[in-house]
Amino acid sequence: MSEHQKGIIAVLIAAILWSSGGILIKLVTLHPMQISFFRGIFAAIVFAIIFRKKAFIFNGMTFVNGIFYAGILILFVIATKLTTAANAIFLQYTAPIYVLVFEPLINKTEFKRINVITIFICFVGMILFFMGELSFTHIEGNIVALLSGIAFAAFLIGMRNNKHEYQFSTIFYGNIIITLICIPMLGSFEALKMTDLLMVSFLGIFQIGIAYAIFTYGLKRVFAIEASLIGMIEPVLNPVWVMIWYGEVPSFFAMIGGIIIISAIALRTFIMEAYTSSKMKKKFT
């Protein structure tokens, strides 16, 4: 097997592990802050073991991005408990839309036409998630999921504006921040079940820690466009696992909205990669 093939398989495995978040969060009987607390502890331990010194270095932006990271994970757990897994993951994946909006403002770059079109299409998809939602809890969960997407966008922009060597430590300290935020809201653990403990340990060790390590391994061996598109398997599989093992069926409008958002982002990624490759070829010929 070539290094490139190993990379594709690694990214695929990471995406599958990430996709297990929805079903496990649904099945765990703990409340969101307890889930986030345990997942954060286990993930931080895994990062410390795997990345060692790389996990402990830091600068100012490390902690800023760590706070954004904490926001992503905590808000996603809350959203998954309040609304459907499909709504939670698809609305979190609206993050690239906010990046396309705010990055030109922050970095003083021009708005590209393709980005404006992508934003408009995704906005239409987002509206569909709120159509036919009569339950206040679902609407509340959808809003929390959107906030998770905004935190995700802030995290992406922040990571791009920090040095590459701090990527591992940002995730490590981000998980530490999660545990610190959750401690005051933990409540009692008297009714803690072994099944709950096993599931939250899987979330921290495999769904976050090991999945990220595998993805990092794969990312070094594949093209960025491949990693981006393969990674989109996560929001596709997440609601599938929940539907199979939990019996939760997304609404028709949510499925259409999710398809529109994922398709628009994937198509934009593919077009921009093709455009960039074409420009590079012209430059060197």
N, C-alpha and C positions, 0 to 999 in steps of 0.2 A: 504494500500500500504506500502510495506517494505521500509526501508531507502535506501537499494540498488536500488530498483525500482525508487524511487524518484531521486536518483543520476543519473541513466541512462537517465531519462526523462529530467533532468536539463541540462546535457551535450548535449543531442540531441537538445533542444531548443536553447542553446548557439550556436551550430554549424549552425542551421538554420538562426539565427540572423546574424551571421558572413557572411553567404552566400549571404545576401542581399546587400553587399557592391558593387558588380559589377554592378548590374542593376541600383542602385541609382546614382552611380558615372557617369554612361552612360547618365542617364536622366537629371541630373543637368546641367544647361547651363553655370555655373560658370567655370572659369579656375582652374586647379589643385591646385594652391596655395590658392585660395579663398576657395575651398572645404576643403582643409586640415586645414586651419585657423579656420573655423567655427566648423568642426568636433572636432578639438583639444580643443577648448574652452568648448563646450558642454560636451565632455568626461571628461575633468578635473573637471568641476563642479559636475558631477555625482559621480566621484571618491571621491571628497572631502565630499560630503553628505553621501555616503554609508559607506566609510571606515574611515572617520574622522581622528583621531590621526594617524592611521596606514598609511594614505596617505601623511603625512608631515614629517615623520622621514627620515633621509638620511645618507649616507656615501659617500665616493668618488666614489665607483663603481655604486651607484645609478644614478649619472649623466652621467657616461660613458655609462651604459646600456640604459639610457634615450635617449642619442644621437642615439644609434643603433635603438631603438624603433622608434624614429622620422624618421630615414632613411627608415625603413620598410614601414611606412604608407604613407609618402610623395611620395616615389618612386612607390609604388603600385598604387596610384591615377594617377600619370603621365602615368604609363604603361597602365592602364585601358583606359585612354583617347586616347593613341596612337595606341594600338593594340587591339586584341579581348580580351574580358573578360576571355575566356578560357586560352589563352596564358598567360595573366597576372597572374592569380591565380595558374595555374599549374607550371609555371616557378618560382613563389615565393615559391611554395612548394618543390622546389629542395633544400631548406635550410638544411634538414637532411644530404644531400650528403656532403655539405661543413663541417658540424659538424663532420661527420665520417672521413673526411680528416684532418681537423685542430686540433680537440680535442686531438688525440694522440700526435701530435707535441707539443701542448701547455702544456698538462698535463703529458707528457713523458710516455704514455702507449703504448702497442703494437697494431699494426694493425691486426685486426681479419680478417680471410679469408672471412667470410660472409659479412663483411663491404666492402671489396675490390670488391667482386662480385656484391653487391648492387650498388656501385658507378659506375661500368662499365655498368650495365644494365640501370641505370638512365641516364648516359651520352649518351647512344644510344637514349633514349627517348628525351633528350634535343635537339639532332641534328635534330630530326624530325620536331621540331617547326620552323626550319629555312629552311626546304625544301619546295619549291614551293612558297616562299614568294617573290613576285616581287616588292611589295610596300616598299619604303625606310622607310616610317612612321611606318609600321608594324615591320620591322627589328629593327628600333630604339626603338620601344616600347618593343620588346622582350629583347633587351639588358638591358633596364631600369628594366624590370621585373626580369631578372637574378641578377641585382645589388640589387634589393629588397630582393631576396632570400639570397644573401650574407650577407646583413645587418641583416636578420632574423637569420642566422646561428651565426653571431657574438653576437647577442642579447641572443640567447639560451646558448651559451658557457659562456657569461658574467653572466647571471642569475645563472647558475650552480656554478659559482665561487664567488657568493655573498651569504650572509645569507638570509634565507627564509623570515625573517620578513620585508625585504625591497622590496618584490615583488609588493606590492600595490603602494608604493611610487614611484617605478621606472616607472610604467605606468602613474601615476599622473604627475610626473615631465617630463616624456616623452611627454605628451600632451602639457604641458606648453612650452617645447622646440619647439614643432611643431609650435605653435602660434607665438613664437618669430622669428623663421626662416622665416615664411610666411609674417609677417608684412611688410617688405620692398618691397615685390612683390605683394601686394594686388591690387593695381590699384584703379579704381573707382567702387563704388557700386550704381551708379545712376540708373542702369537698374535692380537692384535686385528684383526678383519676389518672391511673397509669396510662390509659389510652391517650388522654389529653397531653400528658407529658411526652409521650413518644411522638405524637404528631407535631408538637411545637419544637421538639428537638430536631425532627426531620426538616421542618421549615428553616431553622437556623443553620443546621449543619449542611444539608444537601441543597435545599431550594435557594439559599442565599450564598453560603460560604463556598462549598465545593463547586456549585454551578458557576460562580464568578471565576474561580480558578480555572475551570475547564474552558470557559469562554475566552479567558485571557490567553490560554494555550492555543486555542483555535484561531483567535484573531491575528496572531502572528503568522499564520500559515494560509490565510485566505484573503481575498480582496475585500475592501470595506463594503462594497455593494453586496457581496455575497453574505457577509455577516449581518448586514441590515435586513436583507430580505428573509434570510433563514430565521433571524430573531423574531420576525413577525408571526412565526408559528405559535409563539406564546399566547397572544391574545385570541388566536383561533382555537387552540386546544383547551385553554382555560375553561370556557363555558361548556365545552364538550364533556370534559371529565365531570363537571358539576351536574350536567344533565344526566349522565350515565349513572353516577354513584349517589347523587343526592336528589335526583328527580326534579330539578329546577329547570323549567323551560323558559328561555328568554322570549320577550314579546316579539311579534312580527316586526314592529317598527324599530325595535332595538337591533335586531339582526340586520335589517336593511341599513340602518345608520352605521353599524359596525363595519359592514361590507364596504360602504361608501368611504368611510374614514381610512380604513386599512388600504383599500385599493388606491385612493388618491395619494396617500403618503408613499406607498410602494412604487407607483407609477412616476411620481415626482423624483424619487430617489434614483430610479432606473434612468430617467431622461437626463438628469443632471450628471450622473456618472458617465453616460454616453457622451454628453456634451463636453465634459472635462477631458475625457480620453481623446476626443476628436481634436480639441485645442492643443493638447500635448503632442499629438502626432504631427500637426501642422508646424508646431514650434521647432521640432527636431528634424524636419524634412526640408 
